[in-house]
Each structure stands twice: as structure tokens, then as C-alpha cells.
Amino acid sequence: QVQVVESGGGLVQAGGSLRLSCEASGTIFSLSVMGWYRQAPGEQRELVASITSGGSTNYADSVKGRFTISRDNAKKTVYLQMNNLKPEDTATYYCLCNWVGRGIYWGQGTQVAVSS
């Protein structure tokens, strides 16, 4: 059974940092493309960052230079280091596991709130 579980959200002041973690158990993690998405109230869910099995990364323009996605295949975990956070980063952050050829799995989300 595949489970995708995020952690690490919270409340932080503008300019602060948070690190989100996402563990994808029950998968062949090394074959999975992992992504972080976010959804603010009243807005559509949007891609924040993604990382392929080979380590290639992709970022939304709004987070380039501030966020870093990384993965640890041995721990089946993907991370999102978020620095210099802004109030507009406030959202629910979701982890996506695209187990290539097998399925796409979402986590339950973790809240990030940035106060000005």
C-alpha cells in the first residue's frame, strides 16, 4: 500500500525558513518523480518544485532562488527547503509521488503560514 505523508509545516515570520519533508512508503521511490504543489484558499493548486529520479529539478518562477527540492532515495523522502519566505507563500503544501508506470499518489497536505 502506497502512503505519502508530509510534515514540517507551520507558522513563520516573513524572511524565515521552513523545511518540508515527504515520505513515500510502499513505492520503488528511486523510480518516482516527486513534486511539491501548493494551494492557497480560493486558488488553484500549482506546482512549486519537482525532482526526477535522476535528480533534475524544476521550480516555479515565484520560488526560484528561495526554495530547494532534494531527495534521499534511501529514506524514500523528498524535502523542500524554503528560505526567505513571503506572505504569498502561505498555502497548503502537497507532496506528489509519480511512481512511473504505476500511479500518482498525493499526500494529505501540510499547512504553511507566513506572517508579515
GUDO-666451 format. One line per field, with one value per residue (C-alpha): residue number from 1; residue in one letter; z negated, y, x. Coordinates in steps of 0.05 Angstrom, whole numbers, plus 32768, in hexadecimal, padded with zeros to 4 digits. Example, Ala and Ser with C-alpha at 12.3 -4.5 7.8 and 13.67 -1.06 7.14 Angstrom:
BEGIN
resi: [1, 2]
resn: [A, S]
z: [7F64, 7F71]
y: [7FA6, 7FEB]
x: [80F6, 8111]
end
This chain:
BEGIN
resi: [1, 2, 3, 4, 5, 6, 7, 8, 9, 10, 11, 12, 13, 14, 15, 16, 17, 18, 19, 20, 21, 22, 23, 24, 25, 26, 27, 28, 29, 30, 31, 32, 33, 34, 35, 36, 37, 38, 39, 40, 41, 42, 43, 44, 45, 46, 47, 48, 49, 50, 51, 52, 53, 54, 55, 56, 57, 58, 59, 60, 61, 62, 63, 64, 65, 66, 67, 68, 69, 70, 71, 72, 73, 74, 75, 76, 77, 78, 79, 80, 81, 82, 83, 84, 85, 86, 87, 88, 89, 90, 91, 92, 93, 94, 95, 96, 97, 98, 99, 100, 101, 102, 103, 104, 105, 106, 107, 108, 109, 110, 111, 112, 113, 114, 115, 116]
resn: [Q, V, Q, V, V, E, S, G, G, G, L, V, Q, A, G, G, S, L, R, L, S, C, E, A, S, G, T, I, F, S, L, S, V, M, G, W, Y, R, Q, A, P, G, E, Q, R, E, L, V, A, S, I, T, S, G, G, S, T, N, Y, A, D, S, V, K, G, R, F, T, I, S, R, D, N, A, K, K, T, V, Y, L, Q, M, N, N, L, K, P, E, D, T, A, T, Y, Y, C, L, C, N, W, V, G, R, G, I, Y, W, G, Q, G, T, Q, V, A, V, S, S]
z: [8000, 8015, 7FE1, 7FEB, 7FAB, 7FA6, 7F68, 7F55, 7F60, 7F2F, 7F22, 7F30, 7F38, 7F7B, 7F8B, 7F63, 7F79, 7F76, 7F8F, 7FA6, 7FAA, 7FCF, 7FC8, 7FFE, 7FE1, 8008, 8049, 806F, 805C, 8088, 80C5, 80B0, 80C6, 8088, 8085, 8055, 8065, 803E, 803A, 801A, 8007, 8044, 8073, 80A0, 808B, 80AA, 80B3, 8086, 8096, 80B1, 80B3, 80E1, 80CE, 80EC, 80C1, 80F5, 80D6, 80ED, 80C7, 80CE, 80DF, 809E, 8073, 809B, 8071, 8030, 8030, 803A, 8047, 8038, 802E, 8005, 8028, 7FEE, 7FC1, 7FF7, 7FE6, 800C, 7FEC, 7FFB, 7FDA, 7FDA, 7FCB, 7FCB, 7FC4, 7FD9, 7FC5, 800B, 7FFD, 7FCC, 7FE4, 7FD9, 7FF6, 8015, 8028, 8067, 8077, 80BF, 80BD, 8107, 8129, 80E9, 80D1, 80B4, 8069, 8040, 7FF8, 7FC9, 7FC8, 7F95, 7F84, 7F8C, 7F73, 7F7A, 7F53, 7F69]
y: [8000, 8044, 807B, 80C2, 80E9, 8132, 8154, 8194, 81CA, 8201, 824C, 8277, 82C1, 82DE, 82D3, 8293, 824B, 8208, 81C3, 8195, 814A, 8116, 80CB, 809E, 8057, 801B, 8033, 8028, 806E, 8071, 8069, 80A0, 80E9, 8112, 8156, 818A, 81B0, 81E5, 8200, 8241, 824D, 825D, 824D, 8213, 81E1, 81F3, 81D1, 81EB, 81BD, 8178, 8148, 810C, 80C9, 80E2, 8121, 8154, 818C, 81BD, 81FA, 822B, 8270, 828B, 825F, 825C, 826F, 8266, 821E, 81DF, 819A, 815D, 8112, 80DA, 8098, 806E, 8090, 8094, 80DD, 811E, 8161, 81A8, 81DB, 821E, 825C, 82A6, 8295, 82C8, 82D1, 82BB, 8277, 826A, 822B, 81E2, 81BD, 8179, 8144, 811C, 80DA, 80C5, 807D, 8078, 8044, 8032, 806E, 80B4, 80BD, 80FC, 810B, 8129, 816E, 8198, 81E0, 8218, 825D, 8298, 82D7, 831C]
x: [8000, 801C, 801C, 8034, 803C, 8052, 806D, 8090, 805C, 804F, 804B, 8088, 8096, 80A7, 80F0, 80F2, 80FD, 80DA, 80EC, 80B5, 80BF, 8097, 809F, 8083, 807F, 8069, 8089, 80C8, 80DB, 8119, 80ED, 80BD, 80B9, 80A9, 8089, 8071, 8031, 800C, 7FC6, 7FB2, 7F69, 7F40, 7F79, 7F8B, 7FBF, 8002, 8045, 807B, 80B5, 80C3, 80FD, 8108, 8125, 8166, 8166, 8152, 8129, 80F5, 80DA, 80A1, 80BC, 809F, 80CC, 810C, 8148, 8121, 8109, 8133, 8117, 8141, 8138, 8155, 8146, 815D, 812A, 80F5, 80EF, 80EC, 80F9, 80E7, 8114, 80F1, 8119, 8107, 80BE, 808B, 8042, 802E, 804D, 8015, 7FF0, 7FE5, 8020, 8015, 8046, 803C, 805D, 805C, 8071, 8080, 8054, 802F, 8008, 8005, 7FFC, 7FEE, 7FFB, 7FC8, 7FEA, 800E, 7FFE, 8030, 801F, 804D, 803D, 8053]
end
